[in-house]
Amino acid sequence: MIDRTDFADLLRGHLSVLLDIPLDEIEDDTQFADLGVDSLMSMELVVYVEQKINQEVPEDAVRMLTCINDVVNYAVDHE
C-alpha cells in the first residue's frame, strides 16, 4: 500500500535532484510547469513513477498529472 506522505516525499526529492532546486521550494500543489519541468523532465518523472508503482502510466493519464498531489492521487487510486 502506498503511503501518501512517503510517496509525496519521494517525488519531491526526485524533483529536487532533477531540477536542482531545494526541497522546500517544491509544494505538493505547485504545477510542474511552474517549477520549470519541461517535456523531457516530465517523461523522466513518469518513468520514475512507473518504476515506483510497478505499472505503466497511460499517456492520457500523464497529461492529467500536473503536480505532486495529482501523481500521489493517481498512484494511490491505481495500486
N, C-alpha and C positions, 0 to 999 in steps of 0.2 A: 504494500500500500504506500502510495506517495504522500509524504508529509508536505503540506503546502509551504510552510515556513522554510523547511530544509531545501525544498526544490527551488523556491524563490532565491534563497541564499546562493545555491549553486549557480543559477542563471546570472545573478548579479556578479558573482565572482568571475564567471566566464566572460561576461560583457566588459568588466573592468579590465581584464587582460587584453581582450580583443580590441578594445577602443583606447587602451592606455589612459584610463581616467580613474580617479579614486572611487572606491565603493560608495562612499556617502553622497556622491553626485548622481547615483542611479536609484531612482524611486521606482516602486513597483508599477506605478501608473504612468510613468514617463514614456511617451511614444518613442519607439526605437529610432524613428527618423529624426526626432529632436535630439537624440544622443549622437547622431552622426552615423548611424548604421546604414551602409549602402547595400546594394543588391548582393554583392559578393559576401559581405559580412552576414547578411540575412541568411544566405544559404549555409554559411558556416554554422550559424546558430541553429538552423533547422537540423543539420546533421548531428550537432551536439545533443539536441533534444531527442532526436530519434534514437541515438545510442543510449541515452539515459532511460527512455521509456520502452526500449526494445521493440519499437514498431515504426513503420513509415508514417510520416505525416503527409496526407494528400495535398496536392497543390492548392485546391480550393480552400483548404483549412489554413494553409500557410499565409494566404492573403489576409486572413482574419486575425492573425497573431501579431499585434502591433505594440504590445508592451508585456512586461513580465507577468502581470496579472492574467492576461489573455493566455499566455503559454502555460502557466500553472493550472488555470481552469481547464484548458484542453487536456493536459496530461492527466489530471485527476478524473475528468469525465471519460477518458479513453483507456484507462488502465485495466 
